Amino acid sequence: MSEATKKGAAAAAPAPLTYKLKTPVSDGGELVTEIDYRRPKGRDMRAWMNGKGGAGDDLLALMVNLAERPASFFDALDGEDFMGFSDVLSDFLKAGRTTSTT
């Protein structure tokens, strides 16, 4: 790969995404008002699709991975924010776990 191609690839990295909390939550003494997260990569989707837990545990694992926050942070979120953030992530999961019809 040429240097110009490498620089172009680095410049094309997607910007972090942000979800604004309706109800801020305290995390380690910090009042958190928004969650910054990244777009999922193939490895994230594969891990989610191969999850062995229940749907809630698998979704939580994806949230933890993408937002780089501990599970306890998401457990402390207001229910509306937990579901709101999961709705945002569901846009990436539309293909989801499907079963063959053949």
C-alpha positions in Angstrom: 0.0 0.0 0.0 1.4 3.4 -0.9 2.0 6.1 1.7 -0.8 8.2 0.0 -3.2 5.3 0.3 -2.3 4.7 3.9 -2.9 8.4 4.8 -6.2 8.4 2.9 -7.3 5.2 4.8 -6.4 6.8 8.1 -8.2 10.0 7.3 -11.3 8.1 6.3 -11.7 6.5 9.8 -15.3 7.2 10.9 -15.9 9.7 13.6 -17.2 8.5 17.0 -21.0 8.5 17.3 -22.8 10.0 20.4 -26.0 9.1 22.2 -27.3 11.8 24.5 -28.7 10.5 27.7 -32.1 11.7 28.8 -31.2 11.0 32.4 -27.5 11.5 33.3 -25.8 8.8 35.3 -22.9 8.9 37.7 -19.9 6.7 36.8 -16.9 6.7 39.1 -17.7 10.2 40.4 -18.2 11.6 36.8 -21.7 12.7 35.7 -22.1 11.2 32.3 -24.6 13.0 30.0 -23.8 11.1 26.7 -22.3 7.9 25.5 -19.6 8.0 22.8 -19.4 4.9 20.8 -17.9 3.6 17.5 -19.6 1.9 14.6 -19.4 -1.8 14.9 -16.9 -3.8 12.8 -17.4 -7.2 11.4 -15.8 -8.8 14.5 -18.3 -7.0 16.7 -21.2 -8.3 14.6 -19.8 -11.8 14.6 -19.4 -11.8 18.4 -23.0 -10.6 18.8 -24.3 -13.1 16.3 -22.4 -16.0 18.0 -23.4 -14.9 21.5 -24.3 -17.7 23.9 -26.2 -15.7 26.5 -29.7 -14.4 26.3 -30.5 -11.6 24.0 -30.1 -9.0 26.8 -26.7 -10.3 27.7 -25.5 -10.4 24.1 -26.8 -6.8 23.5 -25.0 -5.7 26.7 -21.8 -7.2 25.6 -22.1 -5.3 22.3 -22.8 -2.0 24.2 -19.7 -2.6 26.4 -17.5 -3.3 23.4 -18.6 -0.3 21.3 -18.8 2.3 24.1 -15.8 1.0 26.0 -17.6 1.3 29.3 -18.2 -1.5 31.9 -21.4 -3.5 32.1 -22.1 -1.9 35.5 -22.4 1.5 33.7 -25.2 0.2 31.5 -26.8 -1.5 34.4 -27.0 1.9 36.1 -28.7 3.6 33.1 -32.3 4.7 33.3 -34.4 2.2 31.5 -35.4 4.7 28.9 -31.8 5.4 28.1 -30.8 1.7 28.0 -33.6 1.0 25.5 -32.9 4.2 23.6 -29.2 3.3 23.2 -30.2 -0.3 22.3 -32.6 1.1 19.6 -29.7 3.1 18.1 -27.5 0.0 18.0 -30.4 -2.0 16.5 -29.9 -0.1 13.3 -26.6 -2.0 12.9 -28.3 -5.3 13.8 -31.1 -5.3 11.3 -29.7 -8.4 9.6 -29.6 -9.9 13.1 -29.7 -13.6 13.7 -31.9 -15.2 11.1 -32.8 -18.8 10.4 -32.8 -20.4 7.0 -36.2 -20.8 5.4 -34.9 -23.6 3.1 
